Structure formats: C-alpha cells, structure tokens
Amino acid sequence: MTGSYARNMLAPPALAPLPLGAIMPRGWLRDQLRIQAEGLSGHLDEFWPDVADSGWIGGRAEGWERGPYWLDGVTPLAFLLADTGLQTKVQRWADYILSHQHPDGWLGPIRDADRSEYDPWPVYVVLKALRQYHEATGDARVPAAATRFLQRLASLLEEKPLSSWASFRWADLVLSVHWLWERSPERWLLALAAKARESGLDWRAHFADFMFTGRMDSEQFSRRPDARMSTHVVNTAMGLKEPAVWYRQSHDPGDREAILHMLEMLDTYHGQATGIFTGDEHLAGRNPSQGTELCAVVEFMFSLEVLLSLLGEPALADRLERVAFNALPATFSPDMWAHQYDQQANQVMACVAEDRIYTTNGGDANIFGLAPNYGCCTANMHQGWPKFATHLWMRTLEGGLAAVAYAPCEVTAVVAGQPIRVTVATEYPFSEEVQITVSAPVSIRFPLELRVPVWAEGAQVVIEGERGVDVEPGRFHTIEREWGKHTVAALRLPMPVRCERRYHGSVSISRGPLVYSLRVGEQWRLIGGEPPHGDWEVHPTTPWNYGLEMDPAHPARAISFSHRPIGSQPFSPDGAPVVARAQGRRVEGWVIEHNAAGTLPQSPVRSFAPREELVLIPYGCTNLRVTEFPLLADLAGRPLST
C-alpha cells in the first residue's frame, strides 16, 4: 500500500521487516542454524508421524497444529541456509496445501466428516508459514489462497464467533489479515479483523486488571476454572503482541503503550532472570525452579519481533536478545537433536519424576528428548533461531536501515534506488565489538540506525577511523551521512557485569545480554528411543547448592571473565566462549525437593563451608545450572558489602 495511512486505515509500523532472504546469517549464527538443520528441524518430517504423515499433506496422522508449526520454522531455516534439500521439503508442503484448498476456500483438514467443525487456529500458523514462503519465492498463489480462506472465515464468523485456542490467539490471524490488506486494501479485511477481535480475549484488559499473581495450580483452578486458557503460558506469550497489532487499526495510544505494563506484570509476578516468565503449562510464579515451556520461549520471541516492528522500542530488542541468547539455546541439547518441554532457571537435574514441582505438566517435562510431555514443542521449536535471524535488521520510515539486534550476518537491500550490502562481523553476544561494513556501487546518503542496549554505558561508534562518537544507551543512534563503496562503522558496546536481586533476595549475574549460571557437572542417561533422537535424563555429578560471596553493589570486584575462541557448538558447556569465576560456599539445607532445586533460602545466608572458586558460563551454554544464587552473609550474619 502506497500513500498515507488515513484514519480508519492501518497505522504504519515503526520499522518494516526485510523479506526472507534479505538477511543471511554468517559466523556463529550460520553455524547454529546449520546445527539446527542437521538436528530435529531438518529431519523431523522423515520419521515423526505427526509431521511425516501429517493430515496437512494427505496423511493419516495429526492434522491440526503440528505440521503447520514445523513448516513455520523450517521455511525460514531453509532459505536462510540456501539449503536446497530443505527448500524442496518446504515446497512440497506449500504445493500440497495450496493445490488442495477446498472449493469453499478453506485451507487444510476439516475436523469431522460432516464439515461442521472448522477450526481456524492451525490455519493462522499456515498463513504465517506461507507468507514467509511468498517472500522468498514470490509465489502468487499465496495471496490468492489467503484471500479465499479469509473470505470463507469471514462468512463463518457471521454465524459463530471464534472459540477455544483461536479466540485467545486471534492476533496471529490479524497479522495475516493486515498483510493481505496492504497488498489489496479492501474494507472487508478490516471488518474481519474487527470481528476476530470482538470474539477474542482482550489481552490489554486482562493485564490492566491482572489478578494472576502467583503459581497457578489445581487449587487456583478450582476457584477460577475460567483462568485455564488466559493463564496458559503459550497463549500469554502470543497474546502479548495483541494490543500493538490492534493499534494499527484502532489508532488508540493505549493499545500502543500497553506492552510496557503487560511486561511489568509478568516480570513482577512470574519473571525469570533470562527475560522470560514461568509457565509449566500455566503461569507459575517467580521461583526459579518452576519451569517455562519451550513453545512459550519461541512464541514470546516472535511476539517481541512483531512488537519491535510495530513500535520500534529499543527496550523490546534488549528483551529479545536476552531471551534469544539465554532461554532459547538452553532448552536444547547442544546438537539440537533433543529438547525439553520445560526449562528451569535453577535446573540441577532433568529426570522423569512422579514427585514434581510443575503446576500441570507431567513427570518427563524437563528431560531432553524427542517429544517429552507433549508434542507441541517438538513441532513448534523450529521458529526460534530462524525468525531471530530474519529480524536482525529492518527498514525505517525515513528510507534507511536499522540494526535491531546484533549477530553476524549480511544484509542486501535497495536503498534510495541503489543496491547495497551491509556486512556485520562480530562475535557478539560473546564480544563487545560489532563491525558494520556498508558497501554500495556509488556514494549514497541514507540514515543508518544502530540500537544501543540500555546496559551499554560508554558505548562508542567509530566510522572509518575517525574520532569516536559517544552514543546514548537505550536508544537508536542515527548516522546520517554519505556511505561510500566500502564504509566501516565500528560499534563498541561495553559489557559491565551486573547483579540483579531476585527471588527471596537471591542474586543473578549478567554481562551484556548474557546471563551467567553455575556450570554443574552432568551425566546423560539414555532412557528411551535410539540416538540421535533418543530421550535422556541428565543427572548432576558435582555439587550445585552454592551461595555467592560478593557485594551486590560492586559485582565486578568479585567476578572475573575470560574468553575462548568460538567453536562449532558455542551453546554447550564445553564450547562456552566466555567463562566467569567467582567465590562461593555451599549452603547447608538447600537440597533437592520434588526432584528440583529446593526453595531458595532467604538471602543473606550464613555458610561455614569452605570458600571455593565457582565456574560460571553463559546460561545458554548450560544443560544443568544454578542461575539465582543465595547471597552469602559474613559469619556474623551481616550482608557482605563495602
């Protein structure tokens, strides 16, 4: 859509994502995506019935959300790696879905023989996948098929409102409605979006009067049975984007501003050190031994990516990086052939347990395996890394480019009528240095915006060896200049060590976007299946119940950092590129409870155990870990401070 966005039409996004294929991963990020392609993501369709024999491609297995979930993640993975084998798999799915659209416009399986049970929820996911496929291939069948489906859905919503999962995840539908409207601005599309909103949960109102401030369990649900869907952690992760998505149509500033309050509520009552929130099926409080479902991690990342595009707020990119570099990799085995359903910030064992801490999930929820607890995460986990890669850079309204998040990559785009290439060479988040090279056929003037994380006090940018310019944390720094054939901008983002007070007065340690956790020795035990896609318990082989001996006001005095070359598996205990060392003592009485690290003792705590040197590595490199530590007092019981 060209021209102005008038009242009753769509407000423009603050930043426009680049099409799939415009950003190509390099360095460690490409290696990580290759690990993913060589693991479950690239092979699930070969042996797991719910994808290999999916009802979406004419098979007899599950024909609901699992095939679409897999396709939604593997589509960007295939094109980011330029992997022809994966692209062939994606095309097979796209061809089947598009060529088997029902005469009435419906896409995919219909759930019963008399054709009365239309469930639009899985089609929301298919539309997301097909939009990406269209970006990469230009396949004209996609907008046409989306139009026919949405016309059919519009007629159905005249008879019956959205229900169940579709009514809680309606913002994912509206994303596709708005995408189509921008290509063909027909009023009925905006009417359909409004109809979806009317029959879905108002997430802004839900958080404005947020009542779910503790661990949701059977007792809570007996009092509030209606809360099962609104406290479901994946619904919550998806719902966070809803007010901003709707802002484009409502033009209500309250919709635009709602996300800050929503995140504040989750951080206050359910937040974890990695930027995610608990939810071992349902919201579960701040205890770091509670879990967070993998589906929630990848859906929260996608919501943040959408929010960044719509609102352009740098703080959302800070959050995205914190989740992407910590919570995302930690929930996979290093080779990405196994995953957890639930991860824990304080995860000192991963085993099948009938006596468990989780609110509603089963006893195998935190083992590493093919499909622990439930298969949704097996299907949905694939979108995390690829979609992060596709949102590293975006277009600005002023006709320039913005670096939203940092990782090694190469960007191709047309700016001011000229083809340009932007190359990002960096070991970030393991390093403070980011080198950005802009290459153009002729000298060209356009704005380049560089996000400066809020923690990067003293950040500087140096262009072509000129005098460094101080840049303000927590903002986008705009460079407006003539860019020559090869112009290098060197960005330095200082990473001071930070100490954050958390549950029961405990502390967590971070530096830059990385959270640091105690490295716990581990023994992997095969309990089912056959490698490479087996099911594994992981048991500790070293002590874990340590408190930290430090002054939280001056953490740099107590913690030192050393760097190692980035290897083939940076997100692994042995491959961690950064190692921290601190002093601590074991805390007597802090023991295993319900097959998890017991409740954190209230800090400060006294310990008469010997002082030991503790090795901390990035959270995303761990399989077992302690992330929230009791803070030690001196032997008289006083907090340690200067």
Secondary structure, DSSP 8 states (H G I E B T S, - for coil): --S---TTS----SEEE--TTSEEE-HHHHHHHHHHHHTHHHHHHHH-HHHHT-GGGT-SS--SSHHHHHHHHHHHHHHHTT-HHHHHHHHHHHHHHHHT--TTS--S--SSTTS-----HHHHHHHHHHHHHHHHH--THHHHHHHHHHHHHHHHHHHS---HHHHHSHHHHHHHHHHHHTTS--HHHHHHHHHHHHTS--HHHHHHT----S---HHHHHH-TTHHHHTBHHHHHHHTTHHHHHHHHH--HHHHHHHHHHHHHHHHHHB-TTS-B-BSSB---S-TTSEEEHHHHHHHHHHHHHHHHHH--HHHHHHHHHIIIIIHHHTB-TTSS-B-SEEESSB--B---SS---SS--TTTTSBBSSSS-THHHHHGGGHHHHHHHTSEEEETTS-EEE-S--SEEEEEEETTEEEEEEEEE-TTSSSEEEEEEE-SS-EEEEEEEEE-TT-TT-EEEETT---EE--TTEEEEEEEEE-SEEEEEEE----EEEEE-GGG-EEEEETTEEEEEE--EEEEEEES-TTS-EEEEEE-S---EEE-S-TT-GGGT-EEEE----S-SSSTTT-SEEEEEEEEE-TT--EETTEE-----SSB---S--EEEEEEEGGG-SSEE-SB-BBB-TTS-B---
